[in-house]
């Protein structure tokens, strides 16, 4: 077999493998997102809260302090009463949180 033909076959096989692997990764990420349980903001720890997009240790601690001072959240929207957590952050995490 000619060297050029061997190179073309090898390139085809490598590209085919790369496509299959990349698609498997995409499917795995989508499955991971759909199987995540909602985080209860009334019981979550600092470590758990920091898993939410846009919530670092300082905001996580602020959420816990708000809970201690004002009691449990009555609805998830109440999270925006915590200083520093506005509409943008809330919109990013609202599908991942619960109060139940």
Beta strands, then each sheet from edge to edge (+ up, - down):
strand 1: 39-40
strand 2: 97-98
sheet 1: 1+ 2+
end
